Amino acid sequence: MSVHPLAQSLNDTLRNGNSIAYTLLSDRGRGIYFPSKGILGQSAEARGKEINATIGTALEDDGSPLTLGCLEEMVEAPKSAFLYAPSFGNPELRAKWKQMLVQKNPSLVEKAFSTPVVSAALTHALSVSGYLFANPGDEIILPDLYWDNYELLFQQGYGASFKLHNTFKEHGYDIDALAAVLTDGGIGKKIVLLNFPNNPTGYTLTDAEAQSIVTTLIAAADAGNKLLVLLDDAYFGLVYKDGITRQSLFSALCNAHENILAVKMDGPTKEDYVWGFRVGFMTFGFKGATEEQYKALEAKAAGTVRGTLSNVPNISQSLLLAAYNKDVYASQKADKFNTLKTRYEKIVDILNTHSEYEESFVAMPFNSGYFMCVRLKGADPEKVRTLLLEKYSTGVIVLAGLIRLAFSAVPYDKLDALFQNLHSAVQEVVAK
Ligand SMILES: Cc1ncc(COP(=O)(O)O)c(C=O)c1O
């Protein structure tokens, strides 16, 4: 299929200067463009004209959005929230999120990176990344404990395969294992997917480990590899322990090396407790990028949004923007953070004070996020899960031979019982 002139123009921009982003694009990624000259472009040109018969929304005779009163009554957002958002996302929200990224990651100050493009939450941002960068047969490097939806997203969705490495070594992240898979298979395009705080383990790197991962990735880039580093920051900010890195790896990677393109995917889903709003962001960074190159990557991402969902719900974007501009936002967010942190601390306390639980399970390293995992001793996890459901009215997840506990969803007062039930169920399964 021939490449559309608008795609060609974006590709030319991405090749002009440091061409890392162009090199990493998939065939689909090279073909996609934002249709700036079609209906959207013509509508933009007609904005403000006395008669505007271009766009497919309905307006009242006074020019305001034509809406149903019963819906309007329920929605405390500007009436414009009923209209389409741009495929790039609400411009004010994008600017606000960019500004918040710098506040949350102080070492981003003075670094150049793209303006975030709005996606329909993290899953969709990951899918857009797959669209833009993964060709069938491409390998994605990731730890062997990962969010299972990556399989649907990247394997089923884009025909990529996974090259897994061991996750933990001696209570910390197995960076040697990551380094080993990076050097495996010769020099070339390498896609690395990292997720901290991690689902399922609830692990975030220590400051030293974060530094070491950056050094490892730079070494792979120095060796001539072209690296796409996908950063799934879904649980960003939910770090409960000192010495654990508070900033996204994006802060270090967005200008680390000419051969590294970092893509940060994040959003309010877990950070701001709005799972059903379906808003997320994807942000690009690479060393030596020009403003035009960032605009070109944003256009390719927005073109992918346009060709899949058209655009992300405006009502969610409007509500979030309004919340981020409220004075109470920061303190309310801190309150909810403390609810989760207190549960984390309670679990640490339970594990420290119940040495008998060591007969049944060992906790995997955890310090952040929504989850923690335990490895059972001598009991089949699926049998334990079933017994927990049937006899103890307790639901847990079995994955990768582990049991995952979502303490984000368990009231503080039920945490003691959760671990006691788990211990009892393991002992019963072992005794059978
Ligand atoms: C690691 C990880 N990434 C992404 C997501 C998806 O987030 P969203 O609901 O924003 O699509 C989840 C949700 O469980 C997750 O655990």
The ligand as an ORCA input file, in Angstrom:
! r2SCAN-3c Opt
* xyz 0 1
  C      -0.003     -2.357     34.785
  C      -1.290     -1.850     34.253
  N      -1.275     -1.121     33.136
  C      -2.403     -0.654     32.596
  C      -3.617     -0.911     33.189
  C      -4.857     -0.411     32.507
  O      -5.261      0.791     32.984
  P      -6.534      1.545     32.363
  O      -7.704      1.098     33.177
  O      -6.180      2.975     32.537
  O      -6.666      1.134     30.942
  C      -3.690     -1.666     34.348
  C      -5.008     -1.968     34.946
  O      -5.203     -2.859     35.694
  C      -2.496     -2.144     34.878
  O      -2.496     -2.880     35.990
*
